[in-house]
Amino acid sequence: MTTLTRRAALGAAAVAASLAMSNGAQAQGYPNKPITMMVAFAAGGPTDVIARIVSEHMSKTLGQQIIIENVAGAGGTTTTARVAAAAPDGYTLIMGQMGTHAAAPALYPNLRYNPVTDFTPIGVAGITPIVIVTKKDFPANNLREFVAYVKANPDKVNQAHAGIGSTAFTTCVLLKAQMGVQKLNAVAYRGTGPALNDLVGGQVDFMCDQVTNLTPQITAGNVKAMGIATPARLAVLPNVPTTTEGGMPDYQISGWNAIFGPKGLPADIQARLVDALDKALEDPATNKRLADLGTVIPNKTERAPAGLAAILARDLALLDKPLRETGAVGQ
Amino acid sequence: MDLFSNLSLGFGVALSLKNLALCFTGCFIGTLIGVLPGVGPIATIAMLLPITFGIDPVGALIMLAGIYYGAQYGGSTTAILVNIPGEATSVVTTLDGHQMAKQGRAGVALGISAIGSFIAGSFATILIAALGAPLTKLALLFGPAEYFSLMVMGLCFAVVLARGSILKAVAMIMLGLLLSTIGTDLETGQERMTFGFAPLSDGLDFAVLAMGIFGFAEVIKNLENPETRDVVKQKVGRLLPNGTEMRQAAAPIARGTLLGSILGILPGNGAVLGPFASYTLEKKLAQDPSRFGRGAIEGVAGPESANNAGAQTSFIPLLTLGIPPNAVMALMVGAMTIHGVIPGPQVMTKNPQLFWGMIASMWIGNLMLLIINLPLIGLWVKLLKVPYRLMFPAILLFCCIGIYSINNSPVDVAMTAFFGLFGYALVKFGFEPAPLLLGYVLGKLLEEKMRQALIISRGSFMTFVERPISAGLLLVALVILVVALLPSISKKRNVVFTENS
């Protein structure tokens, strides 16, 4: 069932019709049929939200509908493997992220794809900075006190994360490695929601996660922010110091979402997709929607295919050793 | 008073023509997907998310919320008419609801579940409006240890109340618990009991299991024995409950509403326990518990009220805290963020129109659902007159579409067929599928919460008794167990789950 017939069937004919008209103009050659953008996570999650916002505008530029298909499984690796093996015709893309591309090789020994050689990079859609937060009555009030307390009380402190391979897991593994407390107690939850629930409720002590999920809780004073892992402070959280200010300048990490195609995507198709992504991110309305989420829009160099390849190479190198040392494995 | 000015703001928003239309659309779609076996609110909301792009956030969320609680109304329909639970929350409705249908009281069962749902929905809406913020604290009091003890209590209910075939019921619960451990281990990332078969790496989906051992198995059972179907289709009977039935159902509705409301607030999908707890309570309180499982109206009224109350109050953590307590609410978070509303504690103050508009629309939606559902009862009951040879392919088809739509996976459909055969074998050997499903639903949470609690306590089991709420819940579980095992009482012990021999 295509998106259009589903819409018509559900009676939102007016909205659908106007959208269909605007998408009606056909370009020569690619794309001449709807494009599928796979999301390896459930609908409504952070990756899905970014995919939907960006693809909505990209559809206008490309003159073809981009259909989001959510197939979750094995930390997103099943779907990512599927896209790696898909025909490089530009009709199957994936909204990849740090977990599926930078963390998976170290976590899944039997991974059926190579994140670098099996994909054609299109571009970075959004970068979400990582912030370290504690429960609100945690004894430390800044990153220095936090590090000191955790090191002094490794048998008392509990860290929460959103499941093996999640951004909350990966980024905290790096933090713990840099603090020298790899063995610190980590409690896995099924997603950010339940983990955050127990952090706000004071059942666990701290977690690292994307600002998108945490900003409202930090602002409301439900959790305390120790530091944000970016070079400069964020506009949405002006009172939260950076990790550099807090004495951990090496802890620089951000979650990211990026579009990839299968390897061997023809250069002209790649160029059309890069152009569509550029136009989407430069569109003020789309840009604002992403910024409102707490997403940082990468500049043109950062988000270009070469920039994406650089981010990927950096994070693969950064995460490989700490992740392997955890002994956590999938498959 | 603040509440009234807020509510009038909310009704102002919700009563605009556009929002009324969206609310109706949501409720109507919800009713439809609730009725179609297998098609659940998660898949539907995910599919409809893109069409809400053109609508403002308040309208979009009003519609999506309508789909969710509308599905709770509709879900009871298939449970009662064809013995297929569409959702985890309507599993218990099959027990007495379908028996009522077999006795020609399908209309009464559908009527009482619609009325019960309306009362529960209205109460829960008032609860959200008046006490939403303080109730959030309840959700936060429940850490992993408390949650584990709650699940233990839930399992005790089931074990204790199983009679005669108590061994078989326990076996089914255990099997359910075992099935729930299939898939990737949450804490270590290791796969367990998947035999290297990739589609099992995320475990079995509840719908796959439920559609298989209830839906498919039921169809096979009926095809084997066409006469039993004729009983259902010949006696249609009254469409609405009469005075006596209303009086019988009144107290169960009140208790179910209360239980469901409290459990709905808890994180990690506490709402699924609501109907089970309500059913157990009603049976325990009943003068003659043997009527349960043979078409007792209390066994429909209580659980149906509980599931709808839980569906409404599960919005509390989302609206007041921005933390989703279950998968549908997680999707609502996505819907909010796509529309530029960042869910969090600030929603109430920053977007009062959205907050109070949604609350007001929930009450309006419940009223609409009552109005949609009561006239439809006549239509649903007539469906029973459709010859079974035409009915069963439709049931199977919709089940397959529903299963496929969950994760766009054909393997899920094949697995459902497998569990269909398995469920048929169970029925033949006199095992009941409901305890298996309860074990499965509780099992995932039971293991997850126990391990989280133990990791936090550094392996000390004392954590379960040192924490007062957890200890209290375990004590209740123990009391139930002891009381039930006393010989005098065990005589009265009865089947919670047996469907009817």
Boltz contact constraints between the chains, C-beta under 6 A:
constraints:
  - contact:
      token1: [A, 7]
      token2: [B, 51]
      max_distance: 6.0
  - contact:
      token1: [A, 12]
      token2: [B, 51]
      max_distance: 6.0
  - contact:
      token1: [A, 15]
      token2: [B, 54]
      max_distance: 6.0
  - contact:
      token1: [A, 43]
      token2: [B, 46]
      max_distance: 6.0
  - contact:
      token1: [A, 44]
      token2: [B, 330]
      max_distance: 6.0
  - contact:
      token1: [A, 44]
      token2: [B, 331]
      max_distance: 6.0
  - contact:
      token1: [A, 44]
      token2: [B, 334]
      max_distance: 6.0
  - contact:
      token1: [A, 49]
      token2: [B, 334]
      max_distance: 6.0
  - contact:
      token1: [A, 49]
      token2: [B, 337]
      max_distance: 6.0
  - contact:
      token1: [A, 49]
      token2: [B, 338]
      max_distance: 6.0
  - contact:
      token1: [A, 52]
      token2: [B, 338]
      max_distance: 6.0
  - contact:
      token1: [A, 71]
      token2: [B, 408]
      max_distance: 6.0
  - contact:
      token1: [A, 73]
      token2: [B, 202]
      max_distance: 6.0
  - contact:
      token1: [A, 74]
      token2: [B, 201]
      max_distance: 6.0
  - contact:
      token1: [A, 158]
      token2: [B, 456]
      max_distance: 6.0
  - contact:
      token1: [A, 164]
      token2: [B, 189]
      max_distance: 6.0
  - contact:
      token1: [A, 187]
      token2: [B, 452]
      max_distance: 6.0
  - contact:
      token1: [A, 187]
      token2: [B, 455]
      max_distance: 6.0
  - contact:
      token1: [A, 188]
      token2: [B, 186]
      max_distance: 6.0
  - contact:
      token1: [A, 188]
      token2: [B, 187]
      max_distance: 6.0
  - contact:
      token1: [A, 193]
      token2: [B, 323]
      max_distance: 6.0
  - contact:
      token1: [A, 193]
      token2: [B, 324]
      max_distance: 6.0
  - contact:
      token1: [A, 193]
      token2: [B, 330]
      max_distance: 6.0
  - contact:
      token1: [A, 194]
      token2: [B, 267]
      max_distance: 6.0
  - contact:
      token1: [A, 194]
      token2: [B, 268]
      max_distance: 6.0
  - contact:
      token1: [A, 196]
      token2: [B, 323]
      max_distance: 6.0
  - contact:
      token1: [A, 197]
      token2: [B, 267]
      max_distance: 6.0
  - contact:
      token1: [A, 197]
      token2: [B, 323]
      max_distance: 6.0
  - contact:
      token1: [A, 201]
      token2: [B, 140]
      max_distance: 6.0
  - contact:
      token1: [A, 203]
      token2: [B, 143]
      max_distance: 6.0
  - contact:
      token1: [A, 216]
      token2: [B, 322]
      max_distance: 6.0
  - contact:
      token1: [A, 216]
      token2: [B, 342]
      max_distance: 6.0
  - contact:
      token1: [A, 216]
      token2: [B, 344]
      max_distance: 6.0
  - contact:
      token1: [A, 216]
      token2: [B, 346]
      max_distance: 6.0
  - contact:
      token1: [A, 220]
      token2: [B, 345]
      max_distance: 6.0
  - contact:
      token1: [A, 289]
      token2: [B, 340]
      max_distance: 6.0
  - contact:
      token1: [A, 292]
      token2: [B, 340]
      max_distance: 6.0
  - contact:
      token1: [A, 293]
      token2: [B, 337]
      max_distance: 6.0
  - contact:
      token1: [A, 328]
      token2: [B, 189]
      max_distance: 6.0
  - contact:
      token1: [A, 329]
      token2: [B, 189]
      max_distance: 6.0
  - contact:
      token1: [A, 330]
      token2: [B, 189]
      max_distance: 6.0
